[in-house]
Amino acid sequence: MFVVAVTLTLKEGAEAAFMPLMTENARLSRETEVGCHLFDICVGENETGAREVFLYEIYTDAAAFEAHLQTRHYKSFDAAVSEMIATKVVKTYDEVIR
């Protein structure tokens, strides 16, 4: 399994417009991508009080994640939210221990 952890800090006032787009992207990823096994969205405040979105995604392998980045729904989502995001940190992990 291949894990992707994304931390997004939203610009002030962006959450209301961002979240419907985020949930739709996650739904389409889970429902249409064979290699996407999990796509969780967590929302809270970071240490500065800014709204933060944490994504926890599990794919079959790195190739499945790369395929996700090429989907129409991801590209549409990415273009629509680019101006709503203040910072974005993506980390990947290639091993899941249970």
TORBA-306596 format. One record per residue: y, x, z of N, C-alpha, C in turn; residue in one letter. Coordinates in nm, 3 decimals, padded with zeros to 5 digits, always signed. Atoms other than C-alpha are relative to their C-alpha. Layout:
<atoms>
((Y; X; Z); (Y; X; Z); (Y; X; Z); "A")
...
</atoms>
This chain:
<atoms>
((-00.119; +00.083; +00.000); (+00.000; +00.000; +00.000); (+00.125; +00.088; +00.000); "M")
((-00.128; -00.069; +00.014); (+00.359; +00.102; -00.067); (+00.107; -00.087; +00.064); "F")
((-00.100; +00.076; -00.076); (+00.637; -00.007; +00.171); (+00.140; +00.043; -00.041); "V")
((-00.141; -00.024; +00.029); (+01.004; -00.040; +00.086); (+00.081; -00.066; +00.111); "V")
((-00.088; +00.050; -00.105); (+01.258; -00.077; +00.366); (+00.144; +00.020; -00.047); "A")
((-00.137; -00.006; +00.051); (+01.612; -00.160; +00.257); (+00.094; -00.054; +00.108); "V")
((-00.103; +00.045; -00.092); (+01.914; -00.186; +00.486); (+00.130; -00.016; -00.078); "T")
((-00.124; +00.033; +00.071); (+02.219; -00.357; +00.336); (+00.105; -00.040; +00.102); "L")
((-00.113; +00.047; -00.079); (+02.554; -00.384; +00.510); (+00.087; -00.080; -00.094); "T")
((-00.079; +00.087; +00.086); (+02.743; -00.677; +00.366); (+00.149; +00.015; +00.026); "L")
((-00.145; +00.002; -00.017); (+03.113; -00.685; +00.306); (+00.037; -00.126; +00.078); "K")
((-00.044; +00.113; -00.082); (+03.303; -00.915; +00.537); (+00.015; -00.126; -00.085); "E")
((-00.009; +00.128; +00.067); (+03.269; -01.278; +00.433); (-00.098; -00.022; -00.113); "G")
((+00.091; +00.009; +00.115); (+02.991; -01.213; +00.180); (-00.131; -00.073; +00.030); "A")
((+00.133; +00.051; -00.036); (+02.694; -01.356; +00.372); (-00.031; -00.137; -00.062); "E")
((+00.026; +00.136; +00.050); (+02.731; -01.720; +00.261); (-00.038; +00.001; -00.148); "A")
((+00.033; -00.009; +00.143); (+02.723; -01.624; -00.108); (-00.124; +00.086; -00.023); "A")
((+00.110; -00.095; +00.018); (+02.470; -01.342; -00.066); (-00.137; -00.059; +00.033); "F")
((+00.132; +00.041; -00.050); (+02.190; -01.513; +00.128); (-00.078; -00.091; -00.095); "M")
((+00.079; +00.079; +00.095); (+02.092; -01.783; -00.127); (-00.055; +00.085; -00.115); "P")
((+00.046; -00.089; +00.106); (+02.068; -01.513; -00.394); (-00.113; +00.091; +00.049); "L")
((+00.102; -00.087; -00.059); (+01.866; -01.288; -00.162); (-00.131; -00.076; +00.019); "M")
((+00.123; +00.076; -00.024); (+01.620; -01.560; -00.064); (-00.068; -00.039; -00.131); "T")
((+00.059; +00.032; +00.130); (+01.570; -01.659; -00.428); (-00.068; +00.122; -00.061); "E")
((+00.062; -00.122; +00.051); (+01.501; -01.299; -00.529); (-00.131; +00.028; +00.073); "N")
((+00.122; -00.022; -00.077); (+01.247; -01.264; -00.248); (-00.108; -00.100; -00.039); "A")
((+00.096; +00.104; +00.038); (+01.080; -01.594; -00.340); (-00.063; +00.031; -00.136); "R")
((+00.051; -00.030; +00.133); (+01.049; -01.502; -00.706); (-00.086; +00.126; +00.000); "L")
((+00.081; -00.122; -00.010); (+00.918; -01.157; -00.616); (-00.139; -00.033; +00.054); "S")
((+00.129; +00.037; -00.060); (+00.645; -01.305; -00.394); (-00.083; -00.087; -00.094); "R")
((+00.073; +00.097; +00.080); (+00.553; -01.582; -00.637); (-00.038; +00.048; -00.140); "E")
((+00.025; -00.037; +00.140); (+00.562; -01.402; -00.973); (-00.049; +00.143; -00.020); "T")
((+00.040; -00.140; +00.015); (+00.484; -01.035; -00.908); (-00.134; +00.023; +00.068); "E")
((+00.135; -00.022; -00.053); (+00.114; -00.959; -00.866); (-00.001; +00.112; +00.103); "V")
((-00.003; -00.115; -00.089); (+00.198; -00.629; -00.695); (+00.083; -00.015; +00.125); "G")
((-00.083; +00.023; -00.119); (+00.434; -00.780; -00.435); (-00.081; -00.082; +00.100); "C")
((+00.083; +00.065; -00.101); (+00.240; -00.867; -00.119); (+00.081; -00.060; +00.115); "H")
((-00.083; +00.047; -00.110); (+00.523; -00.921; +00.129); (+00.145; +00.031; -00.032); "L")
((-00.143; -00.022; +00.021); (+00.900; -00.961; +00.109); (+00.073; -00.076; +00.111); "F")
((-00.067; +00.062; -00.114); (+01.064; -01.031; +00.445); (+00.148; +00.036; +00.000); "D")
((-00.145; -00.018; -00.011); (+01.438; -01.073; +00.502); (+00.038; -00.020; +00.146); "I")
((-00.047; +00.008; -00.138); (+01.589; -01.002; +00.843); (+00.152; +00.016; -00.001); "C")
((-00.146; -00.003; -00.001); (+01.957; -01.061; +00.925); (+00.049; +00.015; +00.144); "V")
((-00.059; -00.019; -00.132); (+02.167; -00.945; +01.218); (+00.131; +00.076; -00.013); "G")
((-00.121; -00.082; -00.001); (+02.464; -00.735; +01.319); (-00.038; +00.144; +00.028); "E")
((+00.023; -00.140; -00.031); (+02.474; -00.359; +01.314); (+00.087; +00.043; +00.118); "N")
((-00.071; -00.050; -00.118); (+02.632; -00.138; +01.581); (+00.152; -00.018; -00.010); "E")
((-00.144; +00.021; +00.015); (+02.982; -00.197; +01.436); (+00.036; -00.148; -00.004); "T")
((-00.024; +00.143; +00.007); (+02.940; -00.575; +01.429); (-00.003; -00.057; -00.141); "G")
((+00.009; +00.048; +00.139); (+02.906; -00.594; +01.050); (-00.134; -00.070; -00.023); "A")
((+00.123; +00.070; +00.033); (+02.646; -00.829; +00.902); (-00.090; +00.095; -00.078); "R")
((+00.096; -00.089; +00.059); (+02.334; -00.640; +00.808); (-00.124; -00.079; -00.041); "E")
((+00.122; +00.061; +00.051); (+02.033; -00.745; +00.601); (-00.104; +00.110; -00.013); "V")
((+00.111; -00.095; +00.006); (+01.704; -00.562; +00.643); (-00.113; -00.064; -00.078); "F")
((+00.111; +00.048; +00.082); (+01.435; -00.607; +00.378); (-00.122; +00.085; +00.027); "L")
((+00.128; -00.069; -00.019); (+01.072; -00.520; +00.442); (-00.094; -00.053; -00.107); "Y")
((+00.078; +00.040; +00.116); (+00.866; -00.525; +00.125); (-00.128; +00.084; -00.008); "E")
((+00.125; -00.073; +00.020); (+00.502; -00.431; +00.061); (-00.050; -00.027; -00.141); "I")
((+00.052; +00.005; +00.137); (+00.372; -00.354; -00.287); (-00.134; +00.070; -00.006); "Y")
((+00.129; -00.064; +00.018); (+00.033; -00.247; -00.414); (+00.015; +00.152; -00.004); "T")
((-00.025; -00.143; +00.015); (+00.173; +00.094; -00.507); (+00.143; +00.020; -00.052); "D")
((-00.135; -00.031; +00.047); (+00.489; +00.271; -00.624); (+00.026; -00.060; -00.138); "A")
((-00.017; +00.057; +00.134); (+00.429; +00.149; -00.980); (+00.034; -00.149; +00.008); "A")
((-00.030; +00.143; -00.016); (+00.436; -00.214; -00.862); (+00.145; -00.018; +00.045); "A")
((-00.141; +00.007; -00.040); (+00.770; -00.150; -00.692); (+00.092; +00.031; -00.119); "F")
((-00.079; -00.031; +00.119); (+00.906; +00.012; -01.009); (+00.001; -00.119; -00.097); "E")
((+00.007; +00.120; +00.085); (+00.786; -00.295; -01.202); (+00.093; -00.108; +00.054); "A")
((-00.090; +00.097; -00.063); (+00.976; -00.513; -00.951); (+00.145; +00.028; -00.042); "H")
((-00.137; -00.037; +00.035); (+01.297; -00.322; -01.030); (+00.034; -00.031; -00.145); "L")
((-00.022; +00.031; +00.141); (+01.252; -00.407; -01.399); (-00.006; -00.150; -00.031); "Q")
((+00.009; +00.143; +00.026); (+01.206; -00.783; -01.355); (+00.137; -00.061; -00.028); "T")
((-00.124; +00.072; +00.032); (+01.466; -01.023; -01.487); (+00.066; -00.051; +00.127); "R")
((-00.061; +00.056; -00.121); (+01.511; -01.186; -01.146); (+00.063; +00.108; +00.087); "H")
((-00.061; -00.107; -00.080); (+01.574; -00.853; -00.971); (+00.130; +00.048; -00.066); "Y")
((-00.120; -00.048; +00.068); (+01.820; -00.732; -01.235); (+00.115; -00.099; +00.010); "K")
((-00.102; +00.105; -00.014); (+02.006; -01.064; -01.221); (+00.057; +00.000; +00.142); "S")
((-00.042; -00.004; -00.140); (+02.016; -01.053; -00.840); (+00.087; +00.122; +00.026); "F")
((-00.071; -00.125; -00.025); (+02.129; -00.690; -00.833); (+00.142; -00.005; -00.057); "D")
((-00.133; +00.011; +00.063); (+02.417; -00.757; -01.074); (+00.089; -00.099; +00.076); "A")
((-00.078; +00.105; -00.066); (+02.525; -01.071; -00.887); (+00.051; +00.043; +00.137); "A")
((-00.038; -00.033; -00.137); (+02.540; -00.909; -00.542); (+00.065; +00.138; +00.016); "V")
((-00.047; -00.138; -00.013); (+02.664; -00.558; -00.619); (+00.135; +00.011; +00.069); "S")
((-00.133; -00.005; -00.062); (+03.021; -00.635; -00.512); (+00.001; -00.056; +00.143); "E")
((+00.008; +00.057; -00.134); (+02.903; -00.804; -00.190); (-00.052; +00.100; +00.103); "M")
((+00.067; -00.097; -00.087); (+02.735; -00.492; -00.047); (+00.091; +00.118; +00.027); "I")
((-00.080; -00.116; -00.039); (+02.925; -00.228; +00.148); (-00.083; +00.128; -00.004); "A")
((+00.091; -00.116; +00.001); (+02.629; +00.010; +00.197); (-00.142; -00.047; -00.023); "T")
((+00.140; +00.030; +00.029); (+02.268; +00.023; +00.086); (-00.082; +00.127; +00.023); "K")
((+00.090; -00.112; -00.027); (+01.993; +00.250; +00.220); (-00.142; -00.048; -00.031); "V")
((+00.137; +00.034; +00.039); (+01.645; +00.242; +00.063); (-00.092; +00.113; +00.045); "V")
((+00.102; -00.096; -00.040); (+01.347; +00.414; +00.223); (-00.135; -00.052; -00.045); "K")
((+00.134; +00.039; +00.041); (+00.991; +00.414; +00.097); (-00.104; +00.075; +00.080); "T")
((+00.111; -00.057; -00.075); (+00.661; +00.481; +00.269); (-00.127; -00.029; -00.077); "Y")
((+00.120; +00.018; +00.081); (+00.325; +00.532; +00.104); (-00.127; -00.023; +00.080); "D")
((+00.120; +00.024; -00.082); (+00.094; +00.461; +00.394); (+00.029; -00.108; +00.104); "E")
((-00.008; +00.104; -00.102); (+00.039; +00.156; +00.613); (-00.119; +00.017; +00.092); "V")
((+00.107; -00.013; -00.098); (-00.162; +00.198; +00.931); (-00.002; -00.125; +00.085); "I")
((+00.011; +00.125; -00.079); (-00.289; -00.116; +01.101); (-00.100; +00.017; +00.110); "R")
</atoms>
